[in-house]
Amino acid sequence: MEVTEEELTAHKVILEQGPIFVDEIKLHELIDYELPDTSWEQLQIILDSLHSFGLVRKRQTHDERVLYQARTKEIAKKLQNLDEKEFEIYELIENSERKGIAKSEIQKTTKIVQSIVESSLKSMQDQQLVKEPADESLSRLLYNNGEVDTIVVEALKSLCYNFIYHRSFPKDLEEEAIYFPAYTGYATLAKIVQCIQESKLITEVDVEDADIRQILDVLIFEGKIVRLVSGAIPDSDTMDIIDTSHDSHVMYMAKKPRAVSNAWTPTPCGRCPYFKDECTEDGEISPSNCVFYPQWLNRGISLINEPSKSKGKEKNIMDW
C-alpha cells in the first residue's frame, strides 16, 4: 500500500503546525479546509494510516484526548526499515523528549534482551534516527534508589504550579482578565529554579534545570500549564510542546482550574439561593412567579437580537 493524496494533504496540514501535538478535534477543523466534507470517520482512517506509515506520532492525554504530531517524510521512510522491536525502542526514546533515556531503562521498559537493544540502537544510530542513550546516574532529586520519589515530585509540582500561577494573571482585576499578547513577564525556567533553590522547602539536594524541566513537562501533560514563546497566547486545543533548546525565550503560563458544572449551572436555578429548600410549586417562591428567570431569559434574547451591544459584557447580572 502507498500513501494516498488525501493522506499526504492531511500530513502536510499536521506538519505545518510545527513541533507541537494537536488534538484530533482541532485537526478535523484544519484538515476540513483542505479536504472539505471530511467526516469524522474518514479522519480517523486517515490518521490511522498516517500513523501506520510512521508519518505521525500520537499521544493520549490524562483527559483521554488523542493528540498528533507530524514526522518528516525522511524520518518516516527510515522507520519503515525498522522491525517491530526496533520501532518499539525508537518510540520509547522519542517519547523521552529532550531528557533522554538510559539503555538500562530501555531494556527494563520494553523487556527486550540486552543484545537486541544494543544491536537495535546501533542500527538506529547508523541511520541517524537516535543519538547514544545516556547512561548517567538518575537524578538525585527526583529518584530514590532507582524509583521515582513521589513525595518530592508532588511537592515540586505544587511549588512550580503556584509560582507560575501567581505570575500568569493580572492582580486586582476581574477573574477573566489576562495579560496582553506581547506580555513577557510570565515565569521562566530560570526564575522557577531560582525560587526553588532559595526556598529550600523541598530538599537539600541542589536543584538542576533538567529536573525542573521534567516537572514542568508533567504539569503540561496534566493540562495545568502551557509553554509560551515571546509572550504568544497558546492555543488551548493543543499540547504546547515546543523546542525548548533556548530556555531564555520560553515562558510558562498556568491554566485556571475549570469550575465544576452541571446541566443547571448556566440557568438561574443552578445558582439561585432559594432553589433547593424554598422554591416549590405551591410555595411563596415558585417557578411560576420567579423574578430571576425572566431577567436571564430576556438577557439571552437581547444577546441574540443585538450581539454587538452586548459584546464584552458576558457576566451574568442578576438581582440576588
Disulfide bonds with the S-S distance in Angstrom:
none
